[in-house]
Amino acid sequence: MSAHGTLMGVFLRFAASEAMALRTERAGDLSYKALSRACTALAVRLSELDGEDRSPVLIYGHRDPRYIVGYWACLLTGRAVVPVEPDLSASRIAEIARMTGARRILLGETPTPDALTPDCARMVVRVDLQAHGELFLTPDVSDDDVAYILFSSGTTGKPKGIAVTYANLADFTQWCRELSAEQGGVRAVTGNVRYCFDVSLFEMWMAWNACVPMVTLDHRDLWNLGHHVERLADVGVDTWVSTPALAAHFCKHPRFSAEYLPDLKVMFFCGEVLATNLVAKLFERFPGVRIINAFGPTEATVAVTSYEVTRADLAPDRPIPIGAVRPGTSLSLDGGEIIISGRSVAKGYIGADSEAEARFFNGDSYRTGDWGREEPAGLWHFVGRRDREVKLDGYRIDLNAVEQMIRTLPGVADAVVEVTADKRANTMSAFVLCDPDAGDLADLAATLGDRLAPHMVPRFWRGTAQGPFNPNGKLDRKAFVAELTAMVPIVHVARRAAIAQ
């Protein structure tokens, strides 16, 4: 069966399902049957407007059911989905439309007057949730045709798109089915992750494969944690997907526990390093939960490894593994850099320079820029980004390795280590996201000094219990460093790390 046919097999089950497909806070709910009718009607309309032209389609929206209708209408018609969130500037949306060659923008919610340029406004097709379509003949879609294009996160600078094919997507959906089966099936899934961030595909396809609800978190309500926990509990959500940073944020609310979410049985994490201290806290809050750590770049269709974390993985000095490689994909090392090969590797970049394009090679391989290592049993570990090695006081230091060790210290949720300017010379500073009861930073620095050579202990330490997120729910490293530098004085100076021994 073709990749497009595999995806259509999922869609064809929607028409007979009375179950809710989407539960939203601001825009209401949508059943699978209503989803099937609305997106079939929209697919017919797009075909009437554009004939056989299958140019990419931008979908503008955040947490409105019309977004999902637009998504499936694009898949039905063999078009590439290009998600754009309302927080993007009009000029950036226009640039993305130009780079992809998009002729249509589907409105997943009503834009503000300045949300689209005049040229983009002329491309708008409004999504109608009440429209009914019963029959649509899908076009002949090649496995190598592009299913979606995700652009690099952030709201400034020249955008760079990652083109993922229907074959890539079908392979990922099959892996999602296998992961869900390993956990005993799925009853209801979170909708924590924004659609412009590829980790959201875990949530969408786990829900769609099983025709179960996805309960969305509107990021405008990100600080109303108690209310969102109540919504998850009402639906009986048993599967959680997010970045580690978002879960750490939820841990600040006492209701984020098994007492209030008794149905939650599995938590999937991707997009960031999963810290042992966060896992320990989650095991304490949800004693029976299964925690899955996944790793992979957008360029390899969301993720390529998975690992079920156990309490044995919480030992000091042991970063959590990223796990075993998914079927149809392989990992290898080139000078310590992780190379991904196989069915998960995307088609390539849109709008990238030649240096970036060269990271794709041999038709199905991608240079990640990540350091890794493999244990004899095939268990993989992420070590860090290869471009973060520095030389200080005559020593060559990997900032990633220092960050990883700080994340294993008691009470630390995350950490950023950067080279900063001292009066005499450059040195290392640690910016730590930690619990208020984690102890003072001097204790953390001393503990780190027992585990690492003196020259690897950051000289300056700042800490806080609250960190800024970027739009994709990750710790915004740049903003975190800037905020702590501006607002928090140096709390501790590790003097023995100032001069090489």
C-alpha positions in Angstrom: 0.0 0.0 0.0 1.2 3.5 -0.7 2.1 5.9 2.1 -0.9 8.1 1.2 -3.1 5.0 1.2 -1.9 4.2 4.7 -2.9 7.6 6.0 -6.2 7.4 4.3 -6.9 4.1 6.0 -6.7 6.0 9.3 -9.1 8.7 8.0 -11.7 6.3 6.7 -12.4 5.1 10.2 -13.5 8.5 11.3 -16.8 8.6 9.5 -18.2 5.8 11.7 -17.0 7.1 15.0 -19.1 9.1 17.4 -16.2 9.7 19.7 -14.8 13.1 20.3 -11.7 13.9 18.2 -10.8 17.2 19.8 -11.7 18.8 23.1 -10.8 22.5 23.1 -11.3 25.2 25.8 -12.3 28.2 23.7 -13.7 26.8 20.5 -15.7 23.8 21.6 -15.4 20.1 20.7 -15.3 18.2 17.5 -16.3 14.6 16.9 -14.6 12.2 14.5 -17.8 12.0 12.4 -18.0 15.8 12.1 -14.3 16.0 11.4 -14.7 13.5 8.5 -17.6 15.4 7.0 -16.0 18.9 7.3 -12.6 18.0 6.0 -14.1 16.0 3.1 -16.2 19.1 2.2 -13.1 21.3 2.4 -11.1 18.9 0.2 -13.8 19.1 -2.4 -13.7 22.9 -2.2 -9.9 23.1 -2.6 -10.1 20.8 -5.6 -12.8 23.0 -7.2 -10.6 26.1 -6.5 -7.3 24.8 -7.6 -8.0 21.8 -9.9 -4.9 19.5 -10.1 -2.6 22.1 -8.5 -1.3 20.6 -5.3 0.8 23.5 -4.0 1.5 23.6 -0.3 -1.2 25.1 2.0 -0.6 27.3 5.0 -2.8 26.6 8.0 -3.2 29.6 10.3 -4.3 28.9 13.8 -3.6 27.7 17.2 -6.2 25.6 19.1 -9.3 25.8 17.0 -10.9 22.6 15.6 -10.8 24.2 12.2 -7.0 23.7 12.2 -7.5 19.9 12.3 -10.1 20.0 9.6 -7.6 21.9 7.4 -4.9 19.5 8.2 -6.8 16.5 7.0 -8.2 18.3 4.0 -4.6 18.9 2.9 -3.7 15.2 3.4 -6.8 14.2 1.4 -5.9 16.3 -1.5 -2.2 15.4 -1.4 -1.1 18.9 -0.4 1.8 19.8 1.9 0.6 21.2 5.3 2.5 24.3 6.5 1.5 25.2 10.1 1.8 28.9 11.0 0.8 30.2 14.4 -0.9 33.6 15.1 2.1 34.8 17.0 4.2 35.0 13.8 4.5 38.4 12.2 2.8 39.2 8.9 6.1 39.5 7.2 7.3 36.1 8.3 4.1 34.4 7.2 4.4 36.1 3.8 8.0 34.9 3.6 7.0 31.3 4.4 4.2 31.5 1.8 6.7 32.7 -0.8 9.4 30.1 0.0 6.9 27.2 -0.1 5.0 28.4 -3.2 1.7 28.2 -1.2 -1.4 29.4 -3.0 -3.8 29.0 -0.2 -4.1 29.9 3.5 -6.7 28.0 5.5 -7.9 29.9 8.5 -8.0 27.8 11.6 -9.2 30.9 13.6 -10.1 34.5 12.8 -6.9 36.5 12.4 -6.3 39.9 13.8 -6.4 42.8 11.2 -2.6 42.9 10.9 -2.0 39.2 11.0 -1.7 38.8 7.3 -0.3 40.9 4.5 -2.7 42.0 1.7 -1.2 39.4 -0.6 -1.7 36.6 2.0 -5.2 37.8 2.8 -6.1 37.2 -0.9 -5.1 33.6 -0.5 -7.4 32.9 2.5 -10.0 30.1 2.5 -12.1 30.0 5.6 -12.7 26.6 7.1 -16.4 25.7 7.7 -17.0 23.3 10.6 -20.6 22.9 9.6 -20.0 21.8 6.0 -20.8 18.2 5.1 -19.0 16.2 2.5 -19.6 12.5 1.9 -17.4 11.5 -1.0 -14.0 12.7 -2.3 -11.7 10.9 -4.8 -8.2 11.3 -3.5 -5.5 12.0 -6.1 -2.5 9.8 -7.0 0.0 10.8 -4.4 3.6 9.7 -4.6 5.5 8.4 -1.5 8.1 11.1 -2.2 5.6 14.0 -2.3 5.8 16.4 0.7 3.2 15.8 3.4 4.2 18.7 5.7 6.8 21.5 6.0 7.8 22.7 9.5 9.9 25.9 9.9 12.6 26.5 12.4 11.3 27.8 15.7 11.5 31.4 16.7 9.9 34.5 15.3 12.9 36.4 13.8 15.5 35.7 11.2 15.2 34.0 7.9 12.9 30.9 8.1 14.2 27.5 7.1 11.7 24.8 6.3 12.0 21.0 6.7 10.2 19.0 4.0 8.8 15.7 5.3 7.4 13.2 2.8 4.2 11.1 2.9 6.5 8.0 3.2 8.2 9.6 6.2 4.9 10.4 7.8 3.3 7.0 7.2 6.4 5.3 8.7 6.1 7.6 11.8 2.4 6.8 12.2 3.2 3.1 12.2 5.7 3.6 14.9 3.1 5.5 16.9 0.8 2.5 16.7 3.6 0.3 18.0 4.4 2.6 20.9 0.8 2.8 21.9 0.4 -1.0 21.7 3.4 -1.4 24.0 1.6 0.7 26.5 -1.6 -1.2 26.3 -3.5 1.1 24.0 -4.7 4.7 24.3 -7.9 6.1 25.7 -7.3 9.9 25.6 -4.3 12.0 24.8 -3.1 15.4 25.8 -2.8 18.2 23.3 0.0 20.1 25.0 2.2 20.8 22.0 1.7 23.5 19.4 1.1 22.3 15.9 4.1 24.1 14.5 6.4 21.9 16.7 6.8 18.4 15.4 6.4 16.7 18.8 2.7 17.5 18.4 2.6 14.6 15.9 2.9 12.2 18.7 -0.3 13.5 20.2 -2.2 13.8 17.0 -1.4 10.4 15.6 -1.7 8.5 18.8 -5.2 9.9 19.1 -6.1 9.5 15.4 -4.8 5.9 15.2 -7.2 4.9 18.0 -10.1 7.4 17.3 -9.8 8.8 20.9 -10.0 12.4 22.1 -7.1 14.9 22.2 -7.5 17.5 25.0 -5.8 20.6 23.9 -3.9 23.1 26.0 -4.4 26.6 24.7 -1.0 28.3 25.3 -2.8 31.6 26.1 -3.9 29.7 29.3 -0.5 28.2 30.1 -0.5 29.6 33.6 -4.0 28.3 34.5 -2.6 24.9 35.4 -5.3 23.7 37.9 -8.0 24.3 35.4 -6.2 22.3 32.7 -5.6 19.5 35.1 -9.4 19.4 35.7 -10.0 19.2 32.0 -7.6 16.3 31.6 -9.2 14.5 34.5 -12.7 15.0 33.2 -11.9 13.3 29.9 -9.8 10.5 31.6 -6.6 11.3 29.8 -4.2 8.4 30.1 -1.4 9.5 27.7 0.7 12.6 28.3 3.1 14.1 25.6 5.3 17.2 26.1 8.7 18.6 26.5 10.4 18.1 29.9 10.2 21.8 30.5 6.4 21.9 30.2 6.0 18.9 32.6 8.4 20.7 35.1 6.1 23.7 34.8 3.0 21.6 35.6 4.8 20.1 38.6 4.6 23.5 40.2 0.9 22.9 40.8 -0.1 20.4 43.5 -3.0 19.0 41.5 -0.6 17.6 38.9 -0.5 14.2 40.6 -2.1 10.8 40.5 -4.7 11.9 43.0 -6.2 14.3 40.5 -5.2 12.4 37.3 -5.8 8.8 38.3 -6.0 7.6 34.7 -2.6 8.9 33.6 -0.5 5.8 32.8 2.2 6.9 30.4 4.2 10.1 29.7 6.2 10.6 26.5 8.9 13.2 26.5 10.8 14.6 23.5 12.4 17.8 22.3 14.8 18.4 25.3 17.1 16.5 27.6 15.1 14.7 30.2 16.6 15.4 33.7 16.8 12.6 36.3 15.4 15.0 38.9 12.2 15.6 36.9 11.7 11.9 36.5 12.2 11.3 40.2 9.5 14.0 40.9 7.1 12.5 38.4 7.6 9.0 39.9 6.8 10.5 43.2 3.7 12.4 41.9 2.5 9.4 39.7 3.8 6.2 41.4 2.5 3.8 38.7 3.3 5.9 35.6 5.5 4.7 32.7 7.9 7.4 31.4 9.2 7.2 27.8 12.2 9.3 26.7 12.4 9.9 23.0 15.1 11.6 20.9 15.3 12.9 17.3 15.4 16.1 15.2 12.6 17.4 13.0 14.7 16.4 10.1 14.1 12.7 11.0 10.3 12.9 11.4 9.9 13.8 15.0 12.0 11.1 16.8 14.1 8.1 16.1 14.6 6.4 19.5 12.6 5.6 22.6 13.5 4.4 26.1 11.3 3.5 29.1 12.9 5.1 32.2 13.0 3.1 35.4 14.0 4.0 38.9 17.3 2.4 38.4 18.1 5.2 35.9 17.9 7.7 38.7 21.4 6.9 40.0 23.7 9.9 40.4 26.1 10.7 37.5 23.9 8.7 35.0 22.1 10.8 32.3 19.0 9.1 31.1 19.5 7.1 27.9 17.6 8.0 24.7 17.1 4.4 24.0 16.8 2.0 21.1 16.3 2.9 17.5 12.9 2.7 15.9 12.2 0.2 13.1 13.3 1.3 9.6 15.9 3.7 10.9 19.5 3.2 12.0 22.0 5.4 13.9 25.8 5.5 13.4 28.6 7.6 14.6 31.0 9.7 12.5 33.7 11.1 14.8 31.2 11.0 17.6 28.5 12.8 15.7 25.1 10.9 15.4 24.2 10.1 11.8 20.6 9.1 11.2 19.7 6.9 8.1 16.6 5.2 6.9 12.9 5.8 6.3 12.6 8.6 8.9 15.0 11.0 7.2 13.2 13.9 5.6 13.5 15.1 2.0 15.6 18.1 2.9 15.4 21.8 3.6 13.6 24.7 1.9 15.4 28.0 2.0 18.6 26.7 3.5 22.2 27.5 2.5 24.4 24.9 0.9 26.2 24.2 4.2 22.9 23.2 5.8 21.7 21.2 2.8 25.0 19.2 2.9 23.7 17.7 6.2 21.4 15.5 4.1 23.4 13.0 2.1 23.2 9.6 0.3 19.4 10.1 -0.2 18.4 8.8 3.3 21.0 10.1 5.8 21.3 13.1 8.0 24.1 14.6 10.0 22.5 15.7 13.3 25.2 17.9 14.8 24.6 15.9 18.0 27.3 14.0 19.9 26.2 10.5 21.0 27.4 7.1 22.1 26.1 3.6 21.9 26.3 0.9 24.6 27.1 -2.7 23.4 23.4 -3.7 23.8 22.3 -1.0 21.3 21.2 1.5 23.9 22.0 5.1 22.8 22.9 8.2 24.8 22.7 11.8 23.8 25.9 13.7 24.8 25.2 17.2 23.5 25.7 19.5 20.6 29.1 19.2 18.9 29.5 23.0 18.6 29.8 23.7 22.3 33.4 22.7 23.1 35.5 25.6 24.4 39.0 26.1 25.7 39.5 27.8 29.1 42.7 28.2 31.2 44.4 25.8 28.8 41.7 23.1 29.2 39.4 21.9 26.5 35.9 21.7 28.1 32.6 20.4 26.7 29.9 22.7 28.0 27.3 20.0 27.3 29.1 17.6 29.6 29.1 20.1 32.4 25.4 20.9 31.9 24.5 17.1 31.9 26.3 16.7 35.3 24.5 19.7 36.8 21.2 18.3 35.7 21.9 15.2 37.9 22.3 17.3 41.0 19.5 17.1 43.6 16.6 19.5 42.9 17.9 20.7 39.5 15.3 20.7 36.7 17.6 22.1 34.0 20.8 24.1 33.6 22.6 26.3 31.0 26.3 26.7 31.1 27.9 29.5 29.1 31.2 31.2 28.8 31.0 34.7 30.3 33.5 37.5 30.7 35.3 37.9 34.1 37.5 40.9 34.9 40.6 38.9 34.1 39.5 36.4 31.5 36.6 34.4 30.1 35.2 31.8 32.5 32.2 29.5 32.9 28.9 30.5 34.5 26.1 28.2 35.5 22.4 29.3 35.2 20.3 26.8 37.1 16.6 26.1 37.1 16.0 24.4 40.5 13.5 23.8 43.2 13.3 26.4 46.0 14.2 23.6 48.4 17.2 22.3 46.4 19.7 23.8 48.8 21.9 26.7 48.1 24.1 26.9 45.0 27.2 26.6 47.0 26.1 23.1 47.9 25.4 22.3 44.3 28.8 23.6 43.2 30.5 21.6 45.9 28.7 18.4 44.9 29.7 19.0 41.3 33.3 19.5 42.4 33.2 16.0 43.9 32.2 14.6 40.6 34.2 16.6 38.1 37.7 18.0 37.8 38.1 21.4 39.3 38.5 23.2 35.9 35.1 21.8 34.9 33.2 23.5 37.8 31.6 26.8 36.7 33.0 29.8 38.5 29.8 31.9 38.7 26.4 30.4 39.7 22.9 31.9 39.5 19.6 30.1 40.1 15.9 30.5 40.0 12.8 28.3 40.3 11.0 29.7 37.3 12.3 29.7 33.7 11.0 31.2 30.5 9.5 29.0 27.7 9.9 29.4 24.0 6.8 29.0 21.9 7.4 25.2 21.6 7.4 24.6 25.4 11.2 24.3 25.8 13.3 26.2 28.1 14.3 29.4 26.3 18.0 29.1 27.0 19.0 32.6 25.6 16.2 34.4 27.5 16.9 32.3 30.7 20.5 33.4 30.7 19.6 37.0 30.0 16.9 37.2 32.7 19.1 35.7 35.4 22.0 37.9 34.4 19.8 41.0 34.7 17.7 40.1 37.7 19.7 37.6 39.9 23.0 38.6 41.4 25.8 36.1 41.4 24.8 33.8 44.2 28.0 31.7 44.5 31.5 31.9 43.3 33.4 28.6 43.0 36.9 30.0 43.5 38.8 26.8 43.1 37.5 26.6 39.5 38.9 30.0 38.5 42.5 28.9 37.8 43.5 25.6 36.2 45.2 23.2 38.7 
